[in-house]
Amino acid sequence: MNEVINTSANMMSDMLKGIRLPKMARVRQRFPRPILTDIAGSIYNEINKPEIKMTIQPGQKIALTVGSRGIRNIAQIIKELVKEVKRLGGHPFIVPAMGSHGGATTSGQLQVLNDLGITEQYMEAPIKASMEVIKIGDALDGKPVVIDKFAAEADGIIVIGRIKPHTAFRGKYESGLMKMLVIGLGKQKGADICHAEGFKYMADNIVSFGKVILEKANILFGMAILENPYDETYKITALTKQEIPLKEPVLLEEAKALMPKIMFESFDVLIIDEIGKNISGDGMDPNITATYCTPYARGGPDIQRVVVLDLTKETHGNAFGVGMADITTKRLYQKTDFPSMYANAITNTVIHPTKMPMFMDSDREAIAAAIKTCNEIDKNRPKVVRIKNTLHLDELYISEALGPEAEKNPDVEILESPKDFAFDEQGNLFL
């Protein structure tokens, strides 16, 4: 058996031996960079707006929602909110609000919080985690609306979330406070109900379910977070319960204008060093890569082949999104926690992102296979872009063939002349 495996591996190496890998130049992309420098001061000011401050009464037990995304400064933001709630006499506690993430288990969701730096010791507040939900009403079409048991039993809920375009649908509300109420607080059960008909109806369900939660649950206010193109905190703003449905769409448009991008509209191969749930719900944000898993969202560059090399540590083996790549590595395959990834897919009914693409023994072979399988390109001068992940696009690598385009773009600076890929003895990139 080992002889057969070795023979097959040698055959694959022979097939790819003649593929020339291009030299790659390190470049910097420039984006607008508005940034919030005083997070603590901003939260203090927002909490002390009269219409926000009045919602917190002494002695109240108040739930703070925390999702699974890698939001910049999220631990500090939550810690400051805890401090402000205490200053006003409230008794804050934290609930994981992340739908089916963390493998749809209590322990998994606690691990996600820990990875985000959100621990009881650092927050100086308890964390109450459970997958149990309580029904609080019915949507217009009769579907049950449920939220986290501990949040439902609290005297008040502060919903916290980052506003940004969603990866699988378009609507008045996408990723943000309304979705956090419906999917995040809904835990696996609520997410399952909301996703049952697929993403075609997700925008409508967010509105329908969200209105019920705002009406029936003890929502005090929302804390919306916006980030700049460098994945840095740009704005934190408190919205009253009544303002959430009115002002979130305006913040969404602002967030869309702040999205970073790859500043090359068409190329042959995209190499992504890592994907993960802490990067995007789809592992890699399709708003950047154009690797959408549904037909209800679109946009991004024109790319023939996408190569994904590895998983982030924080994703704990959940490789959701790898199915949208064309080629990956054996390393990623061996790290994949299939039950965790499948739980995510079964809940949101989108299974294509969990399919394992062709995987190669090394990074070198994965990149070579991507170039070889491209059609109607100059194989001697392929157009290749390499990024760390879809959150960090300020610096990336481009092949020599993209150099002339980069030189014409005032927002792209070439930092280093093109160099050969740097591989170790196993053929893997020095990351």
N, C-alpha and C positions, 0 to 999 in steps of 0.2 A: 504493500500500500504506500509506504513512504517513497519507494522508487517511482511509483506512478505520479505522486504529488510533485516530487522533484523534477521529473521529466516535464510535467505540465508547466511548472514555474519557469524552467529553462526555455521552453517553447515561447512563453509569453515574453520573456526577456529578449529572445531572439527577434520576435515580431516588432519590438519597440526599439531595438538597438540603433536603427538608422535614423530615428527621429531626432532632429536637432532642436535642442531647447534654446530659446533666444536669451540674449543678455538682457538684464533688467536694470532699469534706472530708478532710484528712489526719488520720489517727487512729493511736493507739498501742495495741497489744495487749500485755497483760502476762501473762507466763508465769513459772513457777518458774525460778530462775536459779542452780542449783548450778554452780560453776566450779572448775576446777583451776588454781591460780595458779602453782604451781611444777612445770613440766613436767620440767625436768632432774632435780630432786630426786625426783620420783615415779618416773621411769624408773630412776634409780640405785637406789632402794629396791626396785623390782620385780625388777631384774636380780640384786640381792644376796640375794633370798630363797634359802635354801640349796638348795631343790629346782630352782631355775632356774639359779643360779650353777654348779652342778655339771655342767650339760649342756655348758658351754663349756670346751674344753680348749686349752691353748697349742698354737699351730701349726695349728689347724683353719682350713680355708677355709669360711667361713660365708656363705650366701646370705640376703639380706634381701629380702622381697617388697614391692613397692610397686605399688599399683593406680592406676587412672585417675581416681578420684573426687576432688573438691575438698574433702578433709578438712582442717579447720582445724588449723594448726600442723604439717602433715604433714612439711614439710621439717625443722623443728626436731626433731620426734620421731625421724625417721630419723637425723639427724645425731647426736643423743644416743645412740641405739642403737649407731651405728657407734663412737662414742667408748668406750662401755662394753664392747663386744666386744673392741676393741683393748686396753683396760685389763686384760682377763682373758687376754690373749695370743692371741686369735683374729685371723684375717685376713678382715674382712668385705668383701663386695661386694654390689652391688644388682642385682636382676633385675626388669624390668618384669613384673608379674603382672596382666594386664588382658585376658585372653581375646583377643577380636578387635578391641578398641578400638584407636584410632590407625590406623584403616584396615587392620588386620590385617597391618601391615608393621613391620619392625624400625625403620626411620627414623621412622615415625609414632609408635611407642611411645616412642622416645627423645625426640621432640618433646613428647609428653604429660608425660614426667618433667621436661623442661626448664621447661615451663609451670608445673609445681608447685614450681619452685625447687630441684629435685633434680638437681644437676650434680656431676660428679666433683670439681670444684674446691671447691665448697661443702661437699660431704660428706666430702672427703678420703678417698675410697674409689672404687675402680673401679666402673663400670656395665657389666655384661655383658648385652647384649641380642641375642636371636635368636628367631625364630619356630620354631626346630627343637625337637622334643620327643623324649623317650625313653619307651618303654613300660615300666612298672614292675610291671604285674600285670593281672588281669582282675576285673571286677565279678562279682557273683553270677550275672547273666544272660549272662555271657560277653563283655560289651563291654570293649574294651581301655581301660586307665587309663594316661594319659600325663601327664608333667609337663615343664616347661622343662628343656632339655638342661643348661644351666649349673647349675641348682639340683640336678638329679639327680646331677651329678658332684661336687657339693660334699661336704664332710665333715659339714655340717649345714645345716638350713634354719630360719630364724626367720620364721614367717608373721605378717604384720601386717595388720590390717584393722579397719574401723569396723563395729560391730554396729548394725543398724537394720532395720526392716521392709522387705521386698522390694517392688518395684513391680508384680510380675506373678504372684506365687504366695504361698501361706501354708504354713508348715511348722514343724517343730521348729527348723530352722536356715534362716535367710533370708539377708540380706546380712551377711556376717561372715567368721569365720576358716575355717569348713568350706567355704563357697562360694569363698573365696579359694584354698584348696587345689585345689578341683576345676575351677573355671572360670578363675580368674586364672592359676594356675601351669600350667593345661592349655593355655594359649595358644589360638590359633584352632582347632587340631586337637581339643584336649580339650573346648573349649566346643562345638564342632560335634557331637561325639559325645554330649555330655550333653544338648544341646538337640534332638537328632534327633527325639525323640518328642513334643516340645512341652512347654509349661510344666505340663501336667496331671501329668506324672511327675517334674517337677524336684525337688520335695521329697524324693521317694524316691531319685532319682539322687544328690543331694547326700550323703545318708546312705551309700548303697552305694559310690560312688566315694571319698568321704571316708575311709571306714574302710580301704580298700585303701591310700590314700596314707599315712595315719597308721601303718599296719602296715609298708609296704614302703619308704617314703622316709625319709631321715634327718632327720625333723622333730625339732628340739630343743625348741621351745616356741612358744607363740603370744603375741602382744601385742595385746590387744583394746582398741579405742578407743571410747568413748561420748561423744556430744555432747549439750549441753543444747538447749532450744528456740531458742536464739539462735545456733545453729551454732558454739558455742564448746566447747572441750575440757572435758569434765566428769570423765572418769575414764580412766585408763590402767592396765590390769591384765595381768600376765603369767600365763598358764595353761600348766601342763605339758602335754606331749603327751597324757597320760592324762586331764587335766582338760578339754581342749578339748571333746570330745563331751558331757561331763557338765555343764559350767558355762556353755557358750555359750547354751543355751536360757534359762537364768535371766537372763543379761545381755540377751538379746533382749526379754524381758518388761520389763525395766528401761528399755530403749531405747524401747519402744513407749509407755511412760508419759511419756517425755520429748519425744515428737513434738509439734511446734507444729501449729497448725491455723488456718484462717480461721474466726473466731468468729461466722460467720453461716451458719446451716444451709441457707438457701434464698435464692437471688437469681437474677437474669435473665442477667447477662453478667459473665464474669470476663476481665479484661485482664491479660495477662502480658507484661511488658516484654521478657524474654529467657528463652530456654531453652538448654540445652547439656549435653553429656556430663559436664562438670565439676560441673554442678548435680545431675543425676540420670541414672541409666542410661536413663531414658525422656525425658530432656531436661527435663521438668517432673515432679516427684514426684506420681504419681496418688494417693498417700495424702493429699495436700493438695488436689488438683484434682478427684479422682474420675474422671480420664480414663484408666481402666485399659485396657490393650491385650489383656488376656486375661480370661476369666470366672473365673479362679482366685484373684482378689483383689478386694476391694470395700471401700467405706467412703468417707466424705467428703461434702461439701455437694451439694445438689441445684441444678444449674446448667443453664440452657438453651443458652447459647452461650459458647464459649471462644475468645478472640482471642489469638494470639501475634504479637508485633510484630517480634522480632529474635532473633539468635543471639549467644551470648557469644563473645568473641574466642578463649577457650581451647578451644572445641569444634572449631575449624578447619573450619568448614563442615559438620560432621556434625549434621544437623538431625533426627536420630532422635527421634521423639516428636511432630513437628509434625503428623503425620497424625491425632493424637488431638484436635487443635484443629479448630474449624469454619471459622475465617477467619484469614488471615495477610496479610503484606504482600509486595509485589514486592521490596522490599529484602531480606527474608529469603530469598525464592526465588533471587535473584541471588547470594546468598552461599553457597548450599547446594553442598556437595561430594557429589554424588550417589553416586559410586563408594564413598566412605568410608561413607556412610549405608547403602548397599545391602549392603556387606560385613557390617555389623553385623546387618542383618535376615536375610541368607541364613544366617549362622551360628546365630542364635537362633530361626530359622524363623517369626518374627513379623513380617509385612510391613506390616500396617496402619499402624504408626507412621511409615512412610516415604512414605505417600501424601501428595501435596501438596494441601492444602485450597484453597478459593477464596482467591485473593490479590488484594488491592486496591492501587491506586497509592500510597496514603498511610495513615498511622495514622488520620487523621480518617475516611476512607472505610471502613476496616476496622471501626472502632468503630460507625459509623453503620449499616453493613450488619448487624452483629451485633444491634443493637437492632431494626432493621426486620424481621429474620427471626424474632424471638421471637414466640411465639403466646400469646394470652390474658394479656397483661400491659398495664399502663398505660404506653403509649408516651410520655406526657408526664411520667411519673415512674418511669422504669425503675430497677430495683435493680441497681446496677453496683458491682463491686469491682475495684480495680486493684492488682496487686502487682509488685514488681521481678522476683522469681523465687521459686521454692518453697523456697529456703534462708533467705530473709530475710522474715520475716512479723511482725516487731515493729512496723514502721510500714507502713501501706498507705493507700489512698484508697477512700472509699465515697461513693456518690451520696446526694443529699439524702433520698431515699426510705428509706434505711437508717438515717438519723439517729435516729429514735425508738427503734429497736432497740438502737443503740449506747449511747444514753443510759441504758438500763435495765441494761446489762451493766457490773458493777463492774470487769471486767478490760479494758474498752475506754475509752480516754481520747480525747476529741476535741481535737486540737491546734490546728487552724485551721478557721475557718468555710468553708463551701463556696465554691469558686471555679470559674470556667470552665476547661476544659482549655486548656493553653498550647501552641499549635502554632506552628511556624515557617512561612515563606512556602510551603513545599512541603506543608504539612498534616501534618507529622510532629511528634510530641511532643518537647519538650525533656526529655531523659532525664537 
